[in-house]
Amino acid sequence: MEKLFCLGLLFGMVGGALIVANSYKARSLVKKSQSEIMDKVDEKMDECLKQMEQSKESGKKEKKAEK
């Protein structure tokens, strides 16, 4: 069962790659989707970094208050 699933997944990926390679519309759609995903990932990473910086700053303030 798992082998059949893996074969289906492999054939689907190959078929999708062939369609994208031979179709300009599909290729442009893939590129557009990739750029949108990268923008969203960048935004999330920026948010995470800001939260980490804020938590570090609050941790430093708490340590100074304890002294």
N, C-alpha and C positions, 0 to 999 in steps of 0.2 A: 504494500500500500504506500509506504513512504517512498519507495523507488519510483512508483508511478507518479506520485505528486511531484517529486524532484524533476522527472522527465517533462512533465507538463509545464512546470515553472521554467525550465530551460528552454523548451520550444517557444513558450510565450515571450520570453526575453529576446530570443533570436528573431522571432517574427516581428516584434515591436521595433527592434533595432533596424531590421530591413525596411520596414515601413517608414521609419524616420529618415533613414539614409536616402530613400528614393523619393521622398515627398517634401517639397519646399515648405508647404504650409505646416506640416507636422514638425519639421525641424525648427521653424520659427516659433511655433507654439512651445516646444520643449525649451528653447533658449529663453523665451519670455518667462516661463514657469520657473526655470532655474534662477533667473535674476530676482524674481519676486521672493522666492524662498530664501535666497542669500540675504536680501534686504531684511526680511523678518528675523532671520537668525542674528544678523548684526544688531538689530534693535534689542532683541532679547539679551544678547551678550552685554550690551551697554547697560541695560537695566540691572543685570546681575552684578556687574562690576560696581555700579553705583551703590547697590545694596551692601556689597561686601565692604566698600570703603566706609559707608556710614556705620556699619556694625563695628569695624575696627576703631573708628573715631570714638564711638560711644564706649567701647571697651577701654580705650585709653583714658577717657574722662572718668570712668568708674574706678580705675586703678589709682588715679591721682586723688580722687575723693577719699579712698580708703586710707591713703598714707596720711 
